[in-house]
């Protein structure tokens, strides 16, 4: 920690909570404080009460809405309520300040959108409780508020320097003048407020694009990516209309790292922005309504598109053996237009050039040298590319037999060589309509291919989701039974042993009832991660409901299964997890069963393991049991 940061802490210049928030912080530091006492304090602040109830309903998976402060506090837990009270207190207290160059309203608008984006991402990516992620996003940039509060004049100079030299990061300008930066200061403050290192470690690095990140599969790395994505969305919403399309495309590219597909991005962002607009009204923070994300992302201008499509530029070939009339026709075509015109002085040259440049329109003299117009038309119509070209034959004569032969050869039109500019434009309109129809057809075909590809991806994702437990990411009960059926069939064919374990988290209902469902979910995620990383590579770990897990052990006899189960039990019992203000050990009881000659089917095998699990529970919990031998572990 720099001396400047330490001095700021000592002198008390940093933003601090007040009133109800301060009382909640003090209460939460006591070992014997109850959630009821916290709720009693929250009720003295109507604004905080309403905001907590609204947030509890926003992140609740329960159909019945929260209507009381007491229930909101119980659902969210003491730590989350403390952090939310802190964030809302700072918001109300520091809506404006002495730093002239600091945009206080813009800061809170940006912070609110970061909070809501983190909350929405948290409901998709289960790294922490959604309301805890809300606080993380709300306070992510609190160091800027601290510097504006502690050094209003100096920080105004920092912001002006950054405005004049935006290519240099803000933290560089801060360090040059203040010998600290908002990231460092924010982490110090959040540490003092009791926000866990799980949040502050990613917060310390997420603004640094050079930071390589945390281990790929870690929760810290997911949180780092979520913070970057939330910050990018807040930048997008507050940017000018000219910059928004590029920022939108960057957001979609970055979102792929969190498995948010491009086709899902629009609906996700529109929902977050709608929530931002609603919360902005509640908190008296500017939150402008934006057009649909898809409209900004594609950046279409309908009027310009319609005008461009009305007269598309054409590739035109003029095939004429007479140099004078050829140049005259070409001059008429390029006058006041964006057409590209290619000359050909005989039929063979015209045929070769047509296959090379694939013109939209061919204006060919009937009496072309080497290969006349009728023969050129027949040769082109014999190819796939040539059938899409609009061919107009030109001649000085007006012979009905010649006209008939021209159309029989496949010509689309017939015109005199003395055609005026107006006459040429009239003939080209038919060609332009053909080009538009072909373009529309190609666009439709491309869209159909894209839709088909997206449907295939969506179907694969739906199939995967139908077999995956959303909370833990493990295979769900349906997948577990499918896998066990396959393992049973394989064991039948090969004669190799097959064993299963049924694992139940001890005292899980007590955790849920005492600390709330968010704490229960955290315990399940921690247990699932421990089982997944500790199980043998050939075993399959599944969540089959509530706090129960099933481990399928192919080619495993009872002794090996019991040894493996005991290792999993010991691994779980060595784990601790923060629950509310305390830490809890995770323990589990495990029942093990092996397929025997008299085992009828997979249901009977799982039932045998269930009975062994019941014996482990009856024996005192946190132990491994089997009923298939006289001296179980």
C-alpha positions as CSV (number, residue, x, y, z in Angstrom):
1,X,0.0,0.0,0.0
2,X,1.4,3.4,-0.9
3,X,2.1,6.1,1.8
4,X,-0.5,8.3,0.1
5,X,-3.2,5.6,0.5
6,X,-2.3,5.0,4.1
7,X,-2.4,8.7,4.8
8,X,-5.8,9.0,3.2
9,X,-7.1,6.2,5.5
10,X,-5.7,7.9,8.6
11,X,-7.0,11.3,7.8
12,X,-10.5,10.0,7.0
13,X,-10.8,11.7,3.6
14,X,-12.1,8.7,1.8
15,X,-15.9,8.2,1.2
16,X,-17.6,6.5,4.1
17,X,-21.1,5.2,4.8
18,X,-23.4,7.0,7.2
19,X,-26.6,6.5,9.1
20,X,-28.3,3.2,8.7
21,X,-25.5,1.8,6.6
22,X,-22.9,2.5,9.3
23,X,-25.1,0.9,11.9
24,X,-25.4,-2.2,9.8
25,X,-21.7,-2.4,9.3
26,X,-21.1,-2.1,13.1
27,X,-23.8,-4.7,13.8
28,X,-22.4,-7.2,11.3
29,X,-19.0,-7.1,13.0
30,X,-20.4,-8.5,16.2
31,X,-20.4,-12.3,16.6
32,X,-23.8,-12.6,18.1
33,X,-25.8,-10.3,15.8
34,X,-28.9,-11.9,14.2
35,X,-30.6,-11.3,10.9
36,X,-33.6,-10.1,12.8
37,X,-31.6,-7.3,14.4
38,X,-30.2,-6.3,10.9
39,X,-33.8,-6.3,9.5
40,X,-34.9,-4.0,12.4
41,X,-32.2,-1.4,11.5
42,X,-33.0,-1.7,7.8
43,X,-36.6,-0.9,8.4
44,X,-35.7,2.5,9.8
45,X,-34.7,3.6,6.3
46,X,-37.7,3.4,3.9
47,X,-35.5,4.0,0.8
48,X,-33.1,1.2,1.7
49,X,-36.0,-1.1,2.6
50,X,-37.6,-0.7,-0.8
51,X,-34.4,-1.2,-2.7
52,X,-33.5,-4.4,-0.8
53,X,-37.0,-5.8,-1.4
54,X,-36.8,-4.9,-5.1
55,X,-33.4,-6.5,-5.5
56,X,-34.5,-9.6,-3.6
57,X,-37.4,-10.1,-6.0
58,X,-35.2,-9.5,-9.0
59,X,-32.8,-12.3,-8.2
60,X,-35.3,-14.7,-6.6
61,X,-36.1,-18.0,-8.2
62,X,-39.1,-18.5,-6.0
63,X,-42.5,-17.7,-7.5
64,X,-43.9,-16.0,-4.4
65,X,-42.6,-12.4,-4.2
66,X,-40.7,-10.9,-1.3
67,X,-43.0,-8.4,0.5
68,X,-41.2,-7.8,3.9
69,X,-37.8,-6.5,4.9
70,X,-37.4,-9.4,7.2
71,X,-37.7,-11.9,4.4
72,X,-35.5,-9.8,2.0
73,X,-32.7,-9.8,4.7
74,X,-33.0,-13.5,5.3
75,X,-32.9,-14.4,1.6
76,X,-29.9,-12.2,0.9
77,X,-27.9,-12.9,4.0
78,X,-26.1,-10.6,6.4
79,X,-23.0,-10.0,4.2
80,X,-25.0,-9.1,1.1
81,X,-27.3,-6.7,3.0
82,X,-24.2,-5.0,4.6
83,X,-22.6,-4.5,1.2
84,X,-25.9,-3.3,-0.4
85,X,-26.5,-0.8,2.4
86,X,-22.9,0.4,1.9
87,X,-23.4,0.9,-1.9
88,X,-26.7,2.7,-1.6
89,X,-25.4,4.9,1.2
90,X,-22.5,6.0,-0.9
91,X,-24.8,6.7,-3.8
92,X,-27.2,8.8,-1.8
93,X,-24.4,10.7,0.0
94,X,-22.1,11.4,-3.0
95,X,-24.5,12.4,-5.7
96,X,-22.5,15.5,-6.1
97,X,-19.2,16.9,-4.8
98,X,-16.5,19.4,-5.0
99,X,-14.6,18.0,-8.0
100,X,-15.7,20.2,-10.9
101,X,-14.4,17.9,-13.7
102,X,-15.9,14.7,-12.2
103,X,-19.2,13.7,-13.6
104,X,-21.0,12.4,-10.5
105,X,-24.2,11.6,-12.3
106,X,-22.4,9.9,-15.1
107,X,-20.3,7.9,-12.6
108,X,-23.4,6.6,-10.8
109,X,-25.2,5.8,-14.1
110,X,-22.1,3.8,-15.3
111,X,-21.8,2.1,-11.9
112,X,-25.5,1.2,-11.8
113,X,-25.4,-0.4,-15.3
114,X,-22.2,-2.3,-14.3
115,X,-24.1,-3.6,-11.2
116,X,-27.2,-4.7,-13.2
117,X,-25.0,-6.4,-15.8
118,X,-23.0,-8.3,-13.2
119,X,-26.3,-9.4,-11.6
120,X,-27.7,-10.6,-14.9
121,X,-24.5,-12.4,-15.8
122,X,-24.5,-14.0,-12.3
123,X,-27.8,-15.6,-13.1
124,X,-26.2,-17.3,-16.1
125,X,-22.7,-18.0,-14.7
126,X,-22.9,-19.3,-11.2
127,X,-19.8,-17.9,-9.6
128,X,-21.5,-16.1,-6.8
129,X,-24.9,-14.9,-5.6
130,X,-26.4,-12.5,-8.1
131,X,-27.1,-9.8,-5.4
132,X,-23.4,-10.0,-4.3
133,X,-22.4,-9.5,-7.9
134,X,-24.7,-6.4,-8.0
135,X,-22.7,-4.8,-5.2
136,X,-19.4,-5.8,-6.9
137,X,-20.4,-4.0,-10.1
138,X,-21.8,-1.0,-8.2
139,X,-18.5,-0.4,-6.3
140,X,-16.1,-1.5,-9.1
141,X,-15.1,2.1,-9.8
142,X,-15.4,3.5,-6.2
143,X,-11.7,4.5,-6.3
144,X,-12.6,7.3,-8.7
145,X,-15.2,8.6,-6.3
146,X,-12.6,8.4,-3.5
147,X,-10.0,10.4,-5.5
148,X,-12.6,13.0,-6.5
149,X,-13.6,13.3,-2.8
150,X,-10.1,13.4,-1.3
151,X,-8.4,15.5,-4.0
152,X,-11.1,17.5,-5.8
153,X,-8.7,20.1,-7.4
154,X,-6.0,17.7,-8.3
155,X,-8.4,15.1,-9.7
156,X,-10.0,17.8,-11.8
157,X,-6.5,18.4,-13.3
158,X,-6.1,14.6,-13.8
159,X,-9.4,14.3,-15.7
160,X,-8.6,17.3,-17.9
161,X,-5.2,15.8,-18.7
162,X,-6.9,12.5,-19.6
163,X,-9.4,14.4,-21.8
164,X,-6.5,16.1,-23.7
165,X,-4.5,12.8,-24.0
166,X,-7.1,10.0,-24.1
167,X,-4.7,7.5,-25.6
168,X,-3.0,7.2,-22.2
169,X,-4.9,5.2,-19.6
170,X,-6.6,7.1,-16.8
171,X,-4.6,5.3,-14.1
172,X,-1.4,6.6,-15.7
173,X,-2.6,10.2,-15.4
174,X,-3.7,9.5,-11.8
175,X,-0.3,8.0,-10.8
176,X,1.6,10.9,-12.5
177,X,-0.1,13.5,-10.3
178,X,-1.3,11.6,-7.2
179,X,1.1,8.7,-6.9
180,X,-1.8,6.3,-6.6
181,X,-4.7,5.3,-8.8
182,X,-8.4,4.5,-8.5
183,X,-7.9,0.8,-8.7
184,X,-5.5,0.6,-5.8
185,X,-7.5,2.9,-3.7
186,X,-10.8,1.1,-4.4
187,X,-9.3,-2.2,-3.4
188,X,-8.1,-0.8,-0.1
189,X,-11.5,0.7,0.7
190,X,-13.4,-2.5,-0.1
191,X,-11.0,-4.5,2.0
192,X,-11.8,-2.1,5.0
193,X,-15.5,-2.6,4.3
194,X,-15.2,-6.4,4.6
195,X,-15.7,-7.3,0.9
196,X,-14.1,-10.7,0.3
197,X,-10.8,-11.1,-1.7
198,X,-12.8,-13.3,-4.1
199,X,-14.2,-10.1,-5.4
200,X,-11.3,-7.7,-4.9
201,X,-8.6,-9.8,-6.6
202,X,-10.4,-9.7,-10.0
203,X,-11.3,-6.0,-9.4
204,X,-7.7,-5.2,-9.0
205,X,-6.9,-6.5,-12.5
206,X,-9.9,-6.3,-14.8
207,X,-9.1,-2.8,-16.2
208,X,-5.6,-3.9,-17.2
209,X,-5.8,-5.4,-20.8
210,X,-2.3,-6.8,-20.4
211,X,-3.2,-8.9,-17.4
212,X,-3.2,-12.5,-18.5
213,X,-6.1,-13.4,-16.2
214,X,-6.5,-16.2,-13.7
215,X,-6.5,-20.0,-14.4
216,X,-8.9,-20.6,-17.3
217,X,-11.5,-22.7,-15.4
218,X,-11.3,-20.8,-12.1
219,X,-14.1,-18.7,-10.6
220,X,-11.8,-15.7,-10.4
221,X,-11.2,-15.8,-14.1
222,X,-15.0,-15.9,-14.8
223,X,-15.5,-13.0,-12.5
224,X,-12.7,-11.1,-14.3
225,X,-14.4,-11.6,-17.7
226,X,-17.8,-10.6,-16.2
227,X,-16.3,-7.4,-14.9
228,X,-14.8,-6.5,-18.3
229,X,-18.0,-7.3,-20.0
230,X,-20.1,-5.2,-17.6
231,X,-17.7,-2.3,-17.9
232,X,-17.9,-2.5,-21.7
233,X,-21.7,-2.5,-21.7
234,X,-21.7,0.5,-19.4
235,X,-19.3,2.3,-21.8
236,X,-21.6,1.3,-24.7
237,X,-24.8,2.7,-23.1
238,X,-23.1,6.1,-22.2
239,X,-21.2,6.5,-25.5
240,X,-22.3,8.7,-28.4
241,X,-24.4,7.2,-31.2
242,X,-21.4,7.2,-33.6
243,X,-19.3,5.0,-31.2
244,X,-22.0,2.6,-30.2
245,X,-22.0,0.2,-33.2
246,X,-18.2,-0.6,-32.7
247,X,-18.6,-0.9,-28.9
248,X,-21.6,-3.3,-29.5
249,X,-19.6,-5.5,-31.8
250,X,-16.7,-5.6,-29.3
251,X,-19.1,-6.6,-26.6
252,X,-20.5,-9.5,-28.7
253,X,-16.9,-10.7,-29.4
254,X,-15.9,-10.6,-25.7
255,X,-19.2,-12.2,-24.6
256,X,-18.2,-15.4,-26.5
257,X,-15.7,-16.1,-23.8
258,X,-18.6,-16.5,-21.3
259,X,-20.5,-18.7,-23.8
260,X,-23.0,-15.9,-24.7
261,X,-23.7,-16.6,-28.4
262,X,-24.2,-13.7,-30.8
263,X,-27.8,-14.5,-31.3
264,X,-28.4,-14.3,-27.5
265,X,-26.6,-11.0,-27.0
266,X,-29.4,-8.7,-28.2
267,X,-32.1,-10.1,-25.9
268,X,-29.7,-10.1,-22.9
269,X,-28.6,-6.5,-23.4
270,X,-32.1,-5.2,-24.1
271,X,-33.3,-6.8,-20.8
272,X,-30.4,-5.3,-18.8
273,X,-30.9,-1.8,-20.3
274,X,-34.6,-2.0,-19.6
275,X,-33.8,-2.8,-16.0
276,X,-31.2,0.0,-15.9
277,X,-33.9,2.5,-17.1
278,X,-36.2,1.3,-14.4
279,X,-33.6,1.4,-11.6
280,X,-32.5,4.8,-12.8
281,X,-35.9,6.2,-12.1
282,X,-35.9,4.6,-8.6
283,X,-32.5,5.9,-7.7
284,X,-32.8,9.3,-9.5
285,X,-29.9,8.4,-11.8
286,X,-29.8,9.3,-15.5
287,X,-30.5,6.1,-17.6
288,X,-31.5,7.0,-21.1
289,X,-33.8,4.6,-23.1
290,X,-31.8,3.2,-26.1
291,X,-33.0,1.7,-29.4
292,X,-33.0,-2.1,-29.6
293,X,-29.4,-3.5,-29.5
294,X,-29.8,-5.3,-32.9
295,X,-30.6,-1.9,-34.5
296,X,-27.4,-0.3,-33.0
297,X,-25.3,-3.4,-33.7
298,X,-26.0,-3.5,-37.4
299,X,-26.0,0.3,-37.8
300,X,-28.6,0.3,-40.6
301,X,-29.9,3.5,-42.2
302,X,-33.1,2.4,-43.9
303,X,-33.4,5.5,-46.2
304,X,-29.8,5.0,-47.5
305,X,-30.4,1.3,-47.9
306,X,-33.6,1.9,-49.9
307,X,-31.9,4.4,-52.1
308,X,-28.9,2.2,-52.7
309,X,-31.1,-0.8,-53.6
310,X,-33.3,1.3,-56.0
311,X,-30.5,1.7,-58.5
312,X,-27.7,-0.7,-57.9
313,X,-24.5,-0.2,-59.9
314,X,-24.1,-2.7,-62.7
315,X,-21.2,-4.4,-64.5
316,X,-21.9,-3.9,-68.1
317,X,-20.1,-5.3,-71.2
318,X,-20.3,-3.5,-74.5
319,X,-19.5,-5.9,-77.4
320,X,-19.2,-3.9,-80.7
321,X,-16.7,-4.3,-83.5
322,X,-17.2,-0.6,-84.5
323,X,-14.8,1.4,-82.2
324,X,-16.8,4.7,-82.7
325,X,-20.2,3.3,-81.7
326,X,-18.6,1.2,-78.9
327,X,-17.0,4.3,-77.3
328,X,-20.2,6.3,-77.7
329,X,-22.3,3.7,-76.0
330,X,-19.8,3.4,-73.2
331,X,-19.8,7.2,-72.7
332,X,-23.6,7.2,-72.3
333,X,-23.4,4.4,-69.8
334,X,-20.8,6.0,-67.5
335,X,-22.4,9.4,-67.6
336,X,-24.0,10.3,-64.1
337,X,-23.8,6.7,-63.0
338,X,-21.6,4.3,-61.0
339,X,-21.7,1.5,-63.5
340,X,-18.5,-0.4,-64.5
341,X,-18.2,-0.8,-68.2
342,X,-16.0,-3.3,-70.1
343,X,-15.3,-3.2,-73.9
344,X,-15.1,-6.1,-76.3
345,X,-14.4,-5.7,-80.1
346,X,-15.4,-9.3,-81.2
347,X,-17.5,-12.2,-80.2
348,X,-14.6,-14.4,-78.9
349,X,-13.2,-11.6,-76.8
350,X,-16.7,-11.0,-75.5
351,X,-17.3,-14.6,-74.5
352,X,-13.9,-14.9,-72.7
353,X,-14.4,-11.5,-70.9
354,X,-18.0,-12.4,-69.8
355,X,-16.7,-15.6,-68.1
356,X,-14.0,-13.6,-66.4
357,X,-15.9,-10.5,-65.0
358,X,-19.5,-12.0,-65.0
359,X,-21.3,-8.8,-66.1
360,X,-24.9,-8.1,-65.1
361,X,-25.7,-6.8,-68.6
362,X,-24.3,-7.4,-72.1
363,X,-25.0,-5.0,-74.9
364,X,-23.8,-6.9,-78.0
365,X,-24.0,-6.0,-81.7
366,X,-25.9,-8.6,-83.8
367,X,-23.1,-8.6,-86.4
368,X,-20.1,-9.1,-84.1
369,X,-16.9,-10.3,-85.8
370,X,-15.8,-13.9,-85.2
371,X,-18.8,-14.9,-83.1
372,X,-22.0,-12.9,-83.9
373,X,-24.4,-11.7,-81.3
374,X,-26.8,-14.7,-81.7
375,X,-24.0,-17.2,-81.3
376,X,-22.6,-15.4,-78.3
377,X,-26.0,-15.4,-76.7
378,X,-26.4,-19.2,-77.3
379,X,-22.9,-19.9,-75.9
380,X,-23.6,-17.9,-72.7
381,X,-27.0,-19.5,-72.1
382,X,-25.3,-22.9,-72.1
383,X,-23.5,-22.0,-68.9
384,X,-24.9,-21.4,-65.3
385,X,-23.2,-18.0,-65.1
386,X,-24.4,-16.9,-68.5
387,X,-28.1,-17.8,-67.7
388,X,-28.0,-15.1,-65.0
389,X,-26.8,-12.3,-67.4
390,X,-29.2,-9.8,-69.0
391,X,-28.4,-9.8,-72.8
392,X,-29.5,-7.1,-75.2
393,X,-28.8,-7.5,-78.9
394,X,-28.3,-4.3,-81.0
395,X,-28.6,-3.9,-84.7
396,X,-29.2,-1.2,-87.4
397,X,-31.9,-3.3,-89.0
398,X,-35.4,-4.0,-87.8
399,X,-36.1,-7.4,-89.3
400,X,-38.8,-9.5,-87.6
401,X,-37.1,-12.8,-88.5
402,X,-33.9,-11.5,-86.9
403,X,-35.8,-10.4,-83.9
404,X,-37.4,-13.8,-83.6
405,X,-34.1,-15.6,-83.9
406,X,-32.6,-13.3,-81.2
407,X,-35.2,-14.2,-78.7
408,X,-35.0,-17.9,-79.6
409,X,-31.2,-17.7,-78.9
410,X,-32.0,-16.5,-75.4
411,X,-31.7,-12.7,-75.7
412,X,-33.6,-10.6,-73.1
413,X,-34.0,-7.5,-75.3
414,X,-33.5,-6.0,-78.7
415,X,-32.5,-2.4,-79.4
416,X,-31.3,-0.2,-82.2
417,X,-27.6,0.9,-82.3
418,X,-28.6,4.5,-82.3
419,X,-30.2,4.3,-78.9
420,X,-30.2,7.5,-76.8
421,X,-29.1,7.9,-73.2
422,X,-32.7,7.8,-72.1
423,X,-33.4,4.7,-74.1
424,X,-30.3,3.0,-72.6
425,X,-31.5,3.8,-69.0
426,X,-34.9,2.4,-69.9
427,X,-33.3,-0.9,-71.1
428,X,-31.2,-1.1,-68.0
429,X,-34.1,-0.9,-65.6
430,X,-35.1,-4.4,-66.4
431,X,-31.5,-5.5,-65.7
432,X,-31.5,-3.7,-62.4
433,X,-34.7,-5.4,-61.3
434,X,-33.1,-8.7,-62.2
435,X,-30.0,-7.9,-60.2
436,X,-32.2,-6.8,-57.2
437,X,-34.1,-10.1,-57.4
438,X,-30.9,-12.1,-57.6
439,X,-29.4,-10.2,-54.7
440,X,-32.6,-10.7,-52.6
441,X,-32.6,-14.4,-53.5
442,X,-29.0,-14.8,-52.5
443,X,-29.7,-12.9,-49.2
444,X,-32.6,-15.1,-48.5
445,X,-30.6,-18.2,-49.2
446,X,-27.7,-16.9,-46.9
447,X,-30.2,-16.1,-44.2
448,X,-31.8,-19.6,-44.5
449,X,-28.3,-21.2,-44.2
450,X,-27.5,-19.0,-41.2
451,X,-30.9,-19.9,-39.6
452,X,-30.3,-23.5,-40.2
453,X,-26.8,-23.3,-38.6
454,X,-28.1,-21.3,-35.6
455,X,-30.9,-23.9,-35.2
456,X,-28.4,-26.7,-35.2
457,X,-26.3,-24.9,-32.6
458,X,-29.4,-24.1,-30.5
459,X,-30.5,-27.7,-30.7
460,X,-27.1,-28.9,-29.5
461,X,-27.2,-26.4,-26.6
462,X,-30.8,-27.4,-25.7
463,X,-29.8,-31.0,-25.8
464,X,-26.8,-30.3,-23.5
465,X,-28.9,-28.1,-21.2
466,X,-31.5,-30.8,-20.9
467,X,-28.8,-33.1,-19.5
468,X,-27.0,-30.6,-17.3
469,X,-27.7,-29.3,-13.8
470,X,-27.7,-25.5,-14.1
471,X,-26.5,-24.8,-10.6
472,X,-23.4,-27.1,-10.5
473,X,-22.7,-27.8,-14.2
474,X,-22.7,-31.5,-13.5
475,X,-24.9,-34.1,-15.5
476,X,-28.4,-34.1,-14.1
477,X,-30.6,-37.1,-13.1
478,X,-31.7,-37.8,-16.6
479,X,-28.2,-37.8,-17.9
480,X,-27.1,-39.9,-14.9
481,X,-29.6,-42.6,-15.7
482,X,-28.7,-42.6,-19.3
483,X,-25.0,-43.0,-18.5
484,X,-25.7,-45.7,-15.9
485,X,-27.8,-47.6,-18.5
486,X,-24.9,-47.5,-20.9
487,X,-22.4,-48.6,-18.2
488,X,-24.8,-51.5,-17.2
489,X,-25.0,-52.7,-20.9
490,X,-21.2,-52.5,-21.2
491,X,-20.7,-54.5,-18.0
492,X,-23.2,-57.1,-19.2
493,X,-21.3,-57.5,-22.5
494,X,-17.8,-57.6,-21.0
495,X,-18.4,-59.3,-17.6
496,X,-16.5,-56.5,-15.9
497,X,-17.7,-55.1,-12.5
498,X,-19.8,-52.0,-12.1
499,X,-20.3,-50.0,-8.9
500,X,-22.1,-46.8,-7.9
501,X,-21.9,-44.3,-5.0
502,X,-24.8,-42.2,-3.7
503,X,-23.5,-39.1,-1.8
504,X,-25.6,-36.9,0.4
505,X,-24.4,-33.5,1.9
506,X,-24.8,-33.7,5.7
507,X,-27.1,-31.2,7.5
508,X,-27.8,-29.4,4.3
509,X,-31.4,-28.5,5.3
510,X,-30.0,-26.7,8.4
511,X,-27.7,-24.6,6.2
512,X,-30.6,-23.7,4.0
513,X,-32.9,-22.8,6.8
514,X,-30.3,-20.9,8.8
515,X,-28.4,-19.0,6.2
516,X,-30.7,-18.9,3.2
517,X,-30.8,-20.6,-0.3
518,X,-27.9,-18.5,-1.6
519,X,-25.6,-20.1,1.0
520,X,-27.1,-23.5,0.3
521,X,-26.4,-23.0,-3.4
522,X,-22.8,-22.0,-2.6
523,X,-22.3,-25.2,-0.6
524,X,-23.7,-27.3,-3.5
525,X,-21.4,-25.6,-6.0
526,X,-18.3,-26.1,-3.7
527,X,-19.2,-29.8,-3.1
528,X,-19.8,-30.4,-6.8
529,X,-16.4,-28.8,-7.7
530,X,-14.6,-30.9,-5.0
531,X,-16.3,-34.1,-6.3
532,X,-15.6,-33.3,-10.0
533,X,-11.9,-32.6,-9.4
534,X,-11.2,-35.4,-6.9
535,X,-13.1,-38.3,-8.7
536,X,-11.2,-40.7,-10.8
537,X,-11.0,-39.9,-14.5
538,X,-13.1,-42.8,-15.6
539,X,-15.9,-42.1,-13.1
540,X,-18.9,-39.9,-13.8
541,X,-20.1,-37.5,-11.1
542,X,-23.8,-36.4,-11.4
543,X,-26.3,-34.4,-9.4
544,X,-29.5,-36.4,-9.1
545,X,-31.5,-34.0,-6.9
546,X,-31.3,-31.7,-3.9
547,X,-28.1,-32.4,-2.0
548,X,-27.6,-35.9,-3.5
549,X,-24.9,-36.9,-6.0
550,X,-24.4,-40.1,-7.9
551,X,-21.0,-41.4,-8.9
552,X,-20.9,-44.1,-11.6
553,X,-17.8,-46.3,-11.4
554,X,-17.4,-48.6,-14.5
555,X,-14.9,-51.5,-14.3
556,X,-14.7,-51.1,-10.5
557,X,-15.2,-53.8,-7.9
558,X,-16.6,-53.1,-4.4
559,X,-13.2,-52.7,-2.7
560,X,-12.0,-50.2,-5.2
561,X,-15.2,-48.3,-5.1
562,X,-15.1,-48.2,-1.3
563,X,-11.5,-46.9,-1.4
564,X,-12.5,-44.2,-3.9
565,X,-15.6,-43.2,-1.9
566,X,-13.6,-42.9,1.3
567,X,-11.1,-40.6,-0.6
568,X,-13.9,-38.4,-1.8
569,X,-15.4,-38.2,1.7
570,X,-12.1,-37.2,3.1
571,X,-11.6,-34.6,0.4
572,X,-15.0,-33.1,1.1
573,X,-14.5,-33.0,4.9
574,X,-11.3,-31.0,4.4
575,X,-13.1,-28.3,2.6
576,X,-14.5,-25.1,4.3
577,X,-16.8,-22.5,2.8
578,X,-17.8,-19.0,4.0
579,X,-21.5,-19.1,5.0
580,X,-22.8,-15.8,6.3
581,X,-20.3,-14.5,8.8
582,X,-18.9,-17.9,9.6
583,X,-17.1,-20.8,7.8
584,X,-18.5,-24.2,7.6
585,X,-17.0,-27.6,6.9
586,X,-18.6,-29.7,4.2
587,X,-19.2,-33.3,5.1
588,X,-21.0,-36.0,3.3
589,X,-22.3,-39.5,3.9
590,X,-21.7,-42.1,1.1
591,X,-23.4,-45.3,0.3
592,X,-21.7,-47.8,-2.1
593,X,-23.1,-50.7,-4.0
594,X,-21.7,-53.1,-6.7
595,X,-23.6,-54.9,-9.3
596,X,-24.1,-58.6,-8.2
597,X,-25.5,-61.6,-10.0
598,X,-28.9,-61.0,-8.3
599,X,-29.1,-57.3,-9.1
600,X,-32.0,-56.9,-11.4
601,X,-31.4,-53.6,-13.1
602,X,-30.0,-50.1,-12.6
603,X,-32.8,-49.1,-10.2
604,X,-32.0,-52.0,-7.9
605,X,-28.3,-51.0,-8.0
606,X,-29.0,-47.4,-7.0
607,X,-31.5,-48.6,-4.4
608,X,-28.8,-50.8,-2.8
609,X,-26.4,-47.7,-2.6
610,X,-29.3,-45.7,-1.2
611,X,-29.8,-48.2,1.6
612,X,-26.1,-48.1,2.4
613,X,-26.3,-44.3,2.4
614,X,-29.1,-44.5,5.0
615,X,-26.9,-46.8,7.1
616,X,-24.1,-44.2,6.9
617,X,-26.6,-41.5,8.1
618,X,-27.8,-43.7,10.9
619,X,-24.2,-44.4,11.9
620,X,-23.4,-40.8,12.6
621,X,-22.9,-39.2,9.2
622,X,-19.6,-38.2,7.5
623,X,-18.8,-41.8,6.8
624,X,-18.8,-44.4,4.0
625,X,-21.0,-47.6,4.1
626,X,-21.9,-50.6,2.0
627,X,-24.3,-53.4,2.9
628,X,-22.7,-55.9,0.6
629,X,-20.1,-57.2,3.1
630,X,-20.0,-57.8,6.8
631,X,-17.2,-55.3,7.7
632,X,-17.9,-52.0,5.9
633,X,-15.5,-49.1,6.2
